[in-house]
């Protein structure tokens, strides 16, 4: 079973870089994955796709966030990494990591999410 756990700072100051890590601590050896993804939910808003990384290592990002977003992976540690630069209070959200089995844009497994607040 896939078990995803997000970790990172809960508070980030404006203009700084947000760095989050997601670790799959479960047994995923029998599952074929197409992608890892980051998705966030801001207060009073729905889910927003941040970006994904595919099996080949190719990345794709939300157009509104592309210039500030970097997604990478550490396959040896079963980890997904998000870096979001120049953060503003609008980046305050619960951030989730996901894994998909059908294509880049399916999200079959979710972590519990981690709250990130951008404030001075």
C-alpha atoms as a printed R data frame, in Angstrom:
    type eleno elety resid chain resno       x      y       z
1   ATOM     1    CA   UNK     A     1   0.000  0.000   0.000
2   ATOM     2    CA   UNK     A     2   1.187  3.498  -0.846
3   ATOM     3    CA   UNK     A     3   1.745  5.762   2.153
4   ATOM     4    CA   UNK     A     4   2.603  9.373   1.352
5   ATOM     5    CA   UNK     A     5   3.888 11.811   3.954
6   ATOM     6    CA   UNK     A     6   4.549 15.508   3.298
7   ATOM     7    CA   UNK     A     7   7.071 17.451   5.362
8   ATOM     8    CA   UNK     A     8   8.422 20.975   5.442
9   ATOM     9    CA   UNK     A     9   8.102 24.322   7.191
10  ATOM    10    CA   UNK     A    10   4.688 25.429   8.326
11  ATOM    11    CA   UNK     A    11   5.564 29.120   8.129
12  ATOM    12    CA   UNK     A    12   7.453 30.880   5.347
13  ATOM    13    CA   UNK     A    13   8.144 34.588   5.015
14  ATOM    14    CA   UNK     A    14   7.143 36.472   1.857
15  ATOM    15    CA   UNK     A    15   9.762 36.424  -0.919
16  ATOM    16    CA   UNK     A    16  11.408 33.288   0.468
17  ATOM    17    CA   UNK     A    17  11.500 29.848  -1.125
18  ATOM    18    CA   UNK     A    18   9.159 27.119   0.036
19  ATOM    19    CA   UNK     A    19  10.658 23.637   0.033
20  ATOM    20    CA   UNK     A    20   8.499 20.579   0.678
21  ATOM    21    CA   UNK     A    21   9.333 16.899   0.625
22  ATOM    22    CA   UNK     A    22   6.994 13.968   0.157
23  ATOM    23    CA   UNK     A    23   8.090 10.476   1.092
24  ATOM    24    CA   UNK     A    24   6.398  7.223   0.139
25  ATOM    25    CA   UNK     A    25   6.943  5.013   3.178
26  ATOM    26    CA   UNK     A    26   4.645  2.204   2.070
27  ATOM    27    CA   UNK     A    27   5.160 -0.851  -0.089
28  ATOM    28    CA   UNK     A    28   4.724  0.344  -3.673
29  ATOM    29    CA   UNK     A    29   6.713 -2.396  -5.360
30  ATOM    30    CA   UNK     A    30   3.654 -3.967  -7.014
31  ATOM    31    CA   UNK     A    31   2.244 -0.694  -8.332
32  ATOM    32    CA   UNK     A    32   3.174  0.945 -11.626
33  ATOM    33    CA   UNK     A    33   3.210  4.743 -11.392
34  ATOM    34    CA   UNK     A    34   3.024  7.254 -14.207
35  ATOM    35    CA   UNK     A    35   3.614 10.371 -12.138
36  ATOM    36    CA   UNK     A    36   4.058 12.227  -8.898
37  ATOM    37    CA   UNK     A    37   2.086 15.459  -8.455
38  ATOM    38    CA   UNK     A    38   1.717 18.368  -6.072
39  ATOM    39    CA   UNK     A    39  -1.755 19.778  -5.466
40  ATOM    40    CA   UNK     A    40  -2.742 22.542  -3.072
41  ATOM    41    CA   UNK     A    41  -5.911 23.916  -1.528
42  ATOM    42    CA   UNK     A    42  -6.117 27.542  -0.413
43  ATOM    43    CA   UNK     A    43  -8.607 28.773   2.183
44  ATOM    44    CA   UNK     A    44 -12.034 29.122   0.636
45  ATOM    45    CA   UNK     A    45 -10.877 27.694  -2.696
46  ATOM    46    CA   UNK     A    46 -10.854 24.349  -4.398
47  ATOM    47    CA   UNK     A    47  -7.956 22.139  -5.281
48  ATOM    48    CA   UNK     A    48  -5.284 23.621  -7.533
49  ATOM    49    CA   UNK     A    49  -2.841 21.526  -9.506
50  ATOM    50    CA   UNK     A    50   0.713 22.768  -9.008
51  ATOM    51    CA   UNK     A    51   2.704 20.397 -11.182
52  ATOM    52    CA   UNK     A    52   3.769 16.845 -11.950
53  ATOM    53    CA   UNK     A    53   6.800 14.779 -12.804
54  ATOM    54    CA   UNK     A    54   6.491 11.723 -15.019
55  ATOM    55    CA   UNK     A    55   8.254  8.401 -15.122
56  ATOM    56    CA   UNK     A    56  10.892  9.750 -17.478
57  ATOM    57    CA   UNK     A    57  11.621 12.695 -15.200
58  ATOM    58    CA   UNK     A    58   9.863 15.202 -17.436
59  ATOM    59    CA   UNK     A    59   8.019 17.914 -15.528
60  ATOM    60    CA   UNK     A    60   4.859 19.880 -16.214
61  ATOM    61    CA   UNK     A    61   3.601 22.851 -14.209
62  ATOM    62    CA   UNK     A    62   0.528 24.983 -13.867
63  ATOM    63    CA   UNK     A    63   0.923 27.943 -16.248
64  ATOM    64    CA   UNK     A    64   0.250 30.374 -13.415
65  ATOM    65    CA   UNK     A    65   3.040 28.886 -11.306
66  ATOM    66    CA   UNK     A    66   5.544 27.660 -13.881
67  ATOM    67    CA   UNK     A    67   8.026 30.490 -13.465
68  ATOM    68    CA   UNK     A    68   8.279 29.896  -9.715
69  ATOM    69    CA   UNK     A    69   7.957 26.114  -9.463
70  ATOM    70    CA   UNK     A    70  10.455 23.284  -9.531
71  ATOM    71    CA   UNK     A    71   9.536 19.640  -8.964
72  ATOM    72    CA   UNK     A    72  12.131 16.918  -8.633
73  ATOM    73    CA   UNK     A    73  12.399 13.390  -7.324
74  ATOM    74    CA   UNK     A    74  14.822 11.217  -5.442
75  ATOM    75    CA   UNK     A    75  13.980  7.700  -6.532
76  ATOM    76    CA   UNK     A    76  16.476  6.072  -4.172
77  ATOM    77    CA   UNK     A    77  14.573  7.528  -1.221
78  ATOM    78    CA   UNK     A    78  11.078  7.368  -2.763
79  ATOM    79    CA   UNK     A    79  10.803 11.131  -2.383
80  ATOM    80    CA   UNK     A    80   9.172 13.976  -4.261
81  ATOM    81    CA   UNK     A    81  10.416 17.538  -3.780
82  ATOM    82    CA   UNK     A    82   8.677 20.851  -4.389
83  ATOM    83    CA   UNK     A    83  10.383 24.236  -4.504
84  ATOM    84    CA   UNK     A    84   8.262 27.357  -4.877
85  ATOM    85    CA   UNK     A    85  10.164 30.622  -5.031
86  ATOM    86    CA   UNK     A    86   9.161 34.200  -4.239
87  ATOM    87    CA   UNK     A    87   6.188 33.152  -2.174
88  ATOM    88    CA   UNK     A    88   3.374 35.520  -1.252
89  ATOM    89    CA   UNK     A    89   0.432 35.192   1.139
90  ATOM    90    CA   UNK     A    90  -1.569 33.853  -1.814
91  ATOM    91    CA   UNK     A    91   0.590 30.739  -1.666
92  ATOM    92    CA   UNK     A    92  -0.843 29.922   1.755
93  ATOM    93    CA   UNK     A    93  -2.485 26.534   1.374
94  ATOM    94    CA   UNK     A    94  -2.546 22.915   2.353
95  ATOM    95    CA   UNK     A    95  -0.104 21.156   0.057
96  ATOM    96    CA   UNK     A    96  -0.649 17.542  -0.969
97  ATOM    97    CA   UNK     A    97   1.560 15.136  -2.812
98  ATOM    98    CA   UNK     A    98  -0.019 12.443  -4.951
99  ATOM    99    CA   UNK     A    99   0.901  9.497  -7.142
100 ATOM   100    CA   UNK     A   100  -1.001  8.464 -10.251
101 ATOM   101    CA   UNK     A   101  -1.201  5.114 -11.977
102 ATOM   102    CA   UNK     A   102  -2.949  5.924 -15.276
103 ATOM   103    CA   UNK     A   103  -1.303  9.097 -16.578
104 ATOM   104    CA   UNK     A   104   0.329 12.316 -15.427
105 ATOM   105    CA   UNK     A   105  -2.989 13.795 -14.393
106 ATOM   106    CA   UNK     A   106  -4.568 11.073 -12.313
107 ATOM   107    CA   UNK     A   107  -4.181 11.193  -8.554
108 ATOM   108    CA   UNK     A   108  -4.858  7.796  -7.063
109 ATOM   109    CA   UNK     A   109  -2.926  8.125  -3.822
110 ATOM   110    CA   UNK     A   110  -2.791 11.157  -1.554
111 ATOM   111    CA   UNK     A   111  -0.843 12.230   1.478
112 ATOM   112    CA   UNK     A   112  -2.554 13.869   4.430
113 ATOM   113    CA   UNK     A   113  -1.331 17.289   3.362
114 ATOM   114    CA   UNK     A   114   0.797 19.852   5.136
115 ATOM   115    CA   UNK     A   115  -0.292 23.386   6.025
116 ATOM   116    CA   UNK     A   116   1.941 26.160   4.722
117 ATOM   117    CA   UNK     A   117   1.352 29.748   5.801
118 ATOM   118    CA   UNK     A   118   3.139 32.646   4.121
119 ATOM   119    CA   UNK     A   119   3.292 35.574   6.508
120 ATOM   120    CA   UNK     A   120   5.754 38.091   7.876
